[in-house]
Amino acid sequence: MSDPGMTSIPSHKLARVANLAGAGARVGTNYLKHFGRKILHGDAPEEDLHSANAETVYRSFATLKGGPLKMAQMLSIDRNLLPKAYREKFALAQYSAPPLSYPLVAKTFRRELGRDPLDLFEEFCPVAAHGASIGQVHRARKDGRDYAVKIQYPGVATSVRSDLALIKPIALQMLGLKAADVEEYFHEVQERLLEETDYTLELQRSIDLSHRSAHLPGIRFPAYFPEWSSRRVLTMEWIDGLPLDRFADQEPGQEARDRVAQAIWDFYHHQVHSLLQFHADPHPGNFLVLPDGAVAVLDFGCTKAISPEFHRSYFELLKPEVLQSGDRFAAALTDLGILQPGDAPRLRLALIEKALEGSLLLSRPFHVARFDFGDPSYMESIFSLGERNRQDPDLLEIGPTRGPASALYLNRAYFGLYSLMGRLRARIRARIPDAGGIGAPPGKP
């Protein structure tokens, strides 16, 4: 018998506070047990502590859904941010969030559209096809056509601000950060999450970005249906395809992997460099590989717009002529707020050194005719650099949050994009046309 799903989500602030407070208390208890074992036995594996805490935190976040579960999904993408146990458990937020029961789904549908799902569609599957952080997707059918109907979890939109305030202490404890250091970044996350709860805004962005990207080869988008959508319900065309990670697991040939990867890479660079607005949720489940080899892009709920000024400053760090000039590189770091006037000389030099090492590594794909993401040493170099930087005493002294908050989602998009390319073991043309020398070979700006 199939799982009927969750019959309720804690929606009152006190209930959500109690849920997270309980999780925080259990995390504290896990730490006490861990250190007690160290004292008594002289050794206690850190991984055991991480596994216990990851299970505790994920169970709480999955029950609350909304902001907490979305935070788990975001954190799972960055391999350098969390221990392995957290990454593996939080990755479930991409595919395996506990579904909501059908009576609650139908109640939301009726409240939003004034009709029962089966009054509008000839068929409406009561079991969710996909469940995630903000809502879940049901398959429906009408007049011989299949639809994907995304229905938002009750109470998610009204609880985003309070949820983030509640989970901040838990996130800070997991990451070892101070609240003052991440305030601007939590505000950025809050703004994006608030936007994600507005399906009317997502509908507008989906139609707009799909239209302005429709000319790209190898990329498809679902059709959207405003007449069956609202702030909490979004109806689009159902598309059958393989999620990108499952496509990669089938070990397709190199040509097929390269074709899929190139289409996704070109899609992102069209958005970032031409539209200055991009799909900021690059996990594998948002890309379906179709039988003809094209890629369908799903879920424009999380998008990020960037200013021309920020775009110029950010990508200045990838230009060969800037990477080869100490003065120009330092000026670019200052322009982004990574270097600051009050930095001590020793820390300033450390920042420049670490930033240059990272920029040289991350810009490498742009400086060759075709880059091989299938070389495992390249992605391992990125992960190793992140791990070293996370433990570097100079960088710990400076603090983790240098640079504009606008970079948060762009960094996330690129980390996700590089991870997808590595997962596909793809060889692609990564140069950026007409981007002010970014794609020029070193020494030839």
C-alpha positions in Angstrom: 0.0 0.0 0.0 1.4 3.4 -0.9 2.3 6.0 1.7 -0.7 8.3 2.1 1.6 11.2 2.9 1.8 13.7 5.7 -1.6 14.8 7.0 -0.4 18.1 8.3 2.5 20.6 8.5 3.2 22.5 11.7 2.0 26.0 10.7 1.6 27.9 13.9 4.8 29.7 14.9 4.8 28.1 18.4 4.6 24.6 16.9 7.4 25.4 14.5 9.5 26.9 17.3 8.9 23.8 19.4 9.9 21.5 16.5 13.2 23.3 15.8 13.9 23.8 19.5 13.5 20.0 19.9 15.9 19.4 17.1 18.4 21.9 18.6 18.1 20.1 21.9 18.7 16.7 20.3 21.8 18.1 18.5 23.1 19.4 21.8 22.5 16.0 23.4 24.4 14.3 20.5 27.4 16.6 21.2 27.3 15.8 24.9 27.2 12.0 24.2 30.0 12.5 21.7 32.3 14.3 24.1 31.3 11.9 26.9 32.5 9.0 24.8 35.8 10.8 24.1 36.4 11.3 27.8 35.5 7.7 28.7 37.1 5.9 25.8 39.6 8.4 24.5 38.1 8.3 21.0 34.8 9.0 19.2 34.6 9.2 15.4 33.5 12.6 14.2 31.5 10.9 11.4 29.2 9.3 14.0 28.4 12.7 15.5 27.7 14.2 12.0 25.5 11.2 11.1 23.4 11.5 14.2 23.0 15.3 13.9 22.3 15.1 10.1 19.5 12.6 10.8 18.0 14.8 13.6 18.2 18.1 11.6 16.9 16.6 8.4 13.9 14.9 10.1 12.9 18.3 11.6 13.4 20.2 8.4 11.5 17.7 6.3 8.5 17.9 8.7 8.4 21.7 8.5 9.2 21.9 4.8 9.4 25.5 3.4 12.4 27.5 4.4 14.1 24.8 6.5 13.9 22.2 3.8 15.0 24.6 1.1 18.0 25.5 3.2 18.9 21.8 3.4 18.6 21.5 -0.4 20.9 24.5 -0.9 23.5 23.3 1.6 23.6 19.8 0.0 24.9 21.2 -3.3 28.1 22.6 -1.9 30.5 19.7 -1.2 32.9 22.0 0.6 30.4 23.5 3.1 29.2 20.5 5.1 30.6 17.1 6.2 29.6 14.2 4.0 26.8 12.9 6.4 25.0 16.2 6.1 25.4 16.4 2.4 24.0 12.9 1.8 21.0 13.4 4.1 20.2 16.9 2.9 20.4 15.8 -0.7 17.1 13.9 0.0 15.4 17.3 -0.1 15.9 17.3 -3.9 13.9 14.2 -4.5 12.5 12.5 -1.4 10.8 15.0 0.7 7.8 13.4 2.6 4.7 14.1 0.5 1.6 15.9 1.7 -1.7 13.8 1.8 -4.3 14.3 -0.9 -7.0 15.9 1.3 -4.6 18.8 2.1 -3.6 19.1 -1.6 -7.3 19.2 -2.6 -8.0 21.8 0.1 -5.3 24.1 -1.2 -6.5 23.6 -4.8 -10.0 24.5 -4.0 -9.0 27.6 -2.0 -6.8 28.9 -4.8 -8.9 28.0 -7.9 -12.3 27.6 -6.4 -12.7 24.0 -7.8 -11.8 20.5 -6.9 -8.9 19.0 -8.9 -11.3 16.5 -10.5 -13.7 19.2 -11.4 -11.0 20.8 -13.6 -9.0 17.8 -14.8 -10.3 14.4 -16.1 -7.6 12.7 -14.1 -5.6 13.9 -11.1 -3.2 11.5 -9.4 -3.7 11.8 -5.6 -0.1 10.7 -5.0 2.5 13.3 -5.6 5.0 12.5 -8.4 7.6 14.7 -6.8 7.9 16.3 -3.4 10.3 19.1 -2.6 10.8 22.0 -0.2 8.2 24.5 -1.2 5.6 22.3 -2.9 4.8 19.0 -4.5 3.9 18.1 -8.1 0.9 16.0 -9.1 0.3 14.5 -12.6 -3.1 15.4 -14.2 -4.7 14.7 -17.5 -7.3 16.6 -19.6 -8.3 16.3 -23.3 -5.5 13.8 -24.0 -2.8 16.0 -22.6 -0.7 15.5 -19.4 -0.1 18.3 -17.0 2.3 18.8 -14.0 0.4 20.7 -11.2 2.6 22.1 -8.5 0.8 22.8 -5.3 2.4 24.8 -2.4 2.5 23.4 1.1 0.1 25.2 3.4 1.7 27.9 5.6 5.0 28.0 3.8 4.7 31.5 2.4 3.7 33.0 5.8 6.5 31.3 7.7 9.6 32.0 5.7 10.9 34.9 7.8 10.2 33.3 11.1 11.6 29.9 9.9 14.9 31.4 8.9 15.2 33.3 12.2 14.6 29.9 13.9 17.0 27.8 11.9 19.8 30.4 11.9 21.3 29.2 15.2 21.3 25.6 14.0 22.9 26.5 10.6 25.5 28.7 12.4 26.4 25.8 14.7 26.7 23.3 11.8 28.9 25.7 9.8 30.8 27.3 12.7 29.9 30.8 11.8 28.9 34.0 13.7 25.5 35.6 13.2 27.0 39.0 12.5 29.1 37.6 9.7 26.2 36.2 7.7 23.3 38.7 8.2 23.5 40.0 4.7 23.6 36.5 3.2 20.6 35.3 5.3 18.7 38.4 4.0 19.5 37.4 0.4 18.3 33.8 1.0 15.1 35.2 2.7 14.3 37.4 -0.3 14.8 34.5 -2.8 12.7 32.2 -0.7 9.9 34.7 -0.4 9.9 35.0 -4.2 9.8 31.2 -4.5 6.6 31.1 -2.5 4.9 33.4 -5.1 3.9 31.1 -8.0 2.4 34.0 -9.9 5.9 35.5 -10.0 7.3 32.1 -11.0 4.8 31.8 -13.8 5.8 35.2 -15.2 9.5 34.4 -15.0 9.1 31.0 -16.4 7.3 32.3 -19.5 9.7 35.2 -19.9 12.9 33.3 -19.5 11.7 30.4 -21.6 10.7 32.8 -24.4 14.1 34.6 -24.3 16.0 31.3 -24.3 13.8 29.4 -26.8 16.3 29.8 -29.6 19.1 27.9 -27.8 19.8 24.5 -29.5 19.1 21.4 -27.5 17.1 23.2 -24.8 13.3 22.8 -24.2 10.8 24.3 -21.8 7.4 23.2 -20.7 4.3 25.2 -21.7 2.7 27.1 -18.8 -1.1 27.6 -18.2 -2.0 30.9 -16.4 -5.7 30.1 -16.4 -5.0 27.1 -14.1 -2.4 28.8 -11.9 -2.4 31.1 -8.9 -0.1 32.3 -6.1 -0.1 28.8 -4.6 -0.8 26.5 -7.7 1.2 26.4 -10.9 0.2 24.3 -13.9 2.5 23.4 -16.7 3.0 20.8 -19.4 4.1 17.4 -18.1 7.4 16.3 -19.7 8.7 12.8 -19.6 12.5 12.5 -19.4 15.4 11.2 -17.3 16.7 13.5 -14.5 20.2 14.4 -15.3 21.9 12.3 -12.6 20.0 9.2 -13.6 20.9 9.9 -17.3 24.6 10.0 -16.2 24.2 6.8 -14.2 23.2 5.0 -17.4 26.7 5.6 -18.8 25.7 7.1 -22.1 28.3 7.5 -24.8 30.7 10.5 -24.7 29.0 12.2 -27.6 25.6 12.1 -25.9 27.1 13.4 -22.6 28.9 16.2 -24.4 25.8 17.2 -26.3 23.7 17.4 -23.1 26.3 19.2 -21.2 27.0 21.8 -23.9 23.3 22.6 -24.1 23.1 23.2 -20.3 26.4 25.2 -20.3 25.2 27.4 -23.2 21.8 27.9 -21.5 23.5 29.2 -18.3 25.8 31.5 -20.1 23.1 33.0 -22.3 21.2 33.8 -19.1 24.2 35.2 -17.1 25.8 37.2 -19.9 22.9 38.2 -22.1 19.9 38.3 -19.9 21.6 39.1 -16.5 19.0 36.9 -14.9 19.5 33.2 -14.4 18.0 29.9 -13.1 19.6 29.7 -9.7 18.6 26.1 -8.7 21.0 23.9 -10.6 20.4 20.5 -9.0 20.1 17.5 -11.4 16.3 17.0 -10.9 15.6 20.3 -12.6 17.1 19.0 -15.9 15.4 16.2 -17.8 17.1 14.5 -20.7 14.5 13.8 -23.4 14.5 10.8 -25.7 15.8 12.9 -28.6 18.8 14.1 -26.5 17.4 17.6 -25.8 17.3 18.9 -22.2 14.1 20.2 -20.6 14.7 22.9 -18.0 12.3 22.9 -15.1 11.5 25.2 -12.1 12.2 28.9 -12.5 11.0 29.5 -8.9 14.5 30.5 -7.8 16.0 33.0 -10.2 18.5 35.8 -9.6 18.9 39.1 -11.4 22.3 40.8 -11.4 23.3 44.3 -12.3 25.6 45.2 -15.2 28.1 46.7 -12.7 28.2 43.5 -10.6 28.5 41.3 -13.7 31.5 43.4 -14.9 33.2 43.2 -11.5 32.6 39.5 -10.9 33.8 38.3 -14.3 36.8 40.7 -14.2 38.4 38.0 -12.0 38.4 35.5 -14.9 40.1 37.6 -17.5 43.7 36.4 -18.4 45.0 40.0 -18.5 43.7 40.6 -15.0 44.9 37.3 -13.6 48.4 38.2 -14.9 48.5 41.7 -13.3 48.8 41.9 -9.6 47.5 45.4 -9.5 44.5 44.8 -11.7 43.6 41.6 -9.7 43.8 43.4 -6.4 41.7 46.3 -7.8 39.1 43.8 -8.9 39.0 42.2 -5.5 38.6 45.6 -3.9 35.8 46.5 -6.3 33.9 43.4 -5.1 34.6 44.2 -1.4 36.8 41.1 -0.9 39.7 43.3 -0.1 38.9 46.1 2.4 40.8 49.2 3.4 41.3 48.1 7.0 42.9 44.7 6.2 46.3 44.1 7.8 49.0 43.7 5.2 49.6 40.0 6.1 45.9 39.2 5.7 45.6 41.3 2.5 48.4 39.2 1.0 46.7 36.0 2.1 43.4 37.0 0.6 45.0 37.9 -2.7 47.0 34.6 -2.8 43.9 32.5 -2.1 41.7 34.4 -4.4 44.2 34.2 -7.2 44.6 30.4 -6.7 40.9 30.0 -6.9 40.4 32.3 -9.9 43.1 30.5 -11.9 41.6 27.2 -11.1 37.9 28.1 -11.8 38.7 30.1 -15.0 40.6 27.2 -16.5 37.7 26.0 -18.6 37.3 29.4 -20.3 40.9 29.5 -21.6 41.0 26.4 -23.8 39.1 25.5 -27.0 37.5 22.5 -25.3 37.6 21.6 -21.7 37.4 18.1 -20.3 35.3 18.0 -17.1 35.8 14.2 -17.2 39.2 14.7 -15.8 38.6 13.7 -12.1 41.6 15.6 -10.9 40.0 18.9 -11.9 36.9 18.6 -9.8 39.0 17.1 -7.0 41.2 20.2 -7.2 38.2 22.4 -6.7 37.0 20.4 -3.7 40.5 20.2 -2.2 40.9 24.0 -2.5 37.6 24.6 -0.8 38.6 22.2 2.0 42.0 23.9 2.5 40.4 27.4 2.5 37.8 26.3 5.0 40.6 25.4 7.4 43.1 28.1 6.5 43.9 30.1 9.7 44.3 33.4 7.8 40.9 33.0 6.2 39.3 32.0 9.5 40.7 35.1 11.0 39.2 37.3 8.2 35.8 35.6 8.3 33.8 33.7 5.7 31.7 36.4 4.2 33.7 38.8 2.1 32.2 40.2 -1.1 28.6 41.2 -2.1 25.6 39.1 -1.1 24.6 39.2 -4.8 27.4 36.7 -5.4 25.8 34.1 -3.2 23.4 32.7 -5.9 25.8 33.2 -8.8 28.4 31.2 -6.9 25.8 28.6 -6.2 24.8 28.5 -9.9 28.4 28.0 -11.0 29.2 25.4 -8.4 26.1 23.5 -9.5 27.0 23.9 -13.1 30.5 22.7 -12.7 29.2 19.8 -10.6 26.8 18.8 -13.4 29.6 19.0 -16.0 31.7 16.8 -13.8 28.9 14.3 -13.2 28.5 14.0 -17.0 32.3 13.8 -17.5 31.7 16.1 -20.4 34.0 17.8 -22.9 32.6 21.2 -23.8 33.4 24.6 -25.4 33.3 26.9 -22.4 34.5 30.1 -23.8 32.1 33.0 -23.5 31.7 35.0 -26.8 31.7 38.8 -26.7 32.4 38.9 -22.9 35.2 41.3 -22.8 38.1 38.9 -23.1 36.9 36.3 -20.6 37.3 33.5 -23.1 40.6 34.7 -24.6 43.6 32.4 -24.2 46.1 33.5 -21.5 48.4 36.2 -22.8 45.9 37.1 -25.7 43.2 39.3 -24.2 
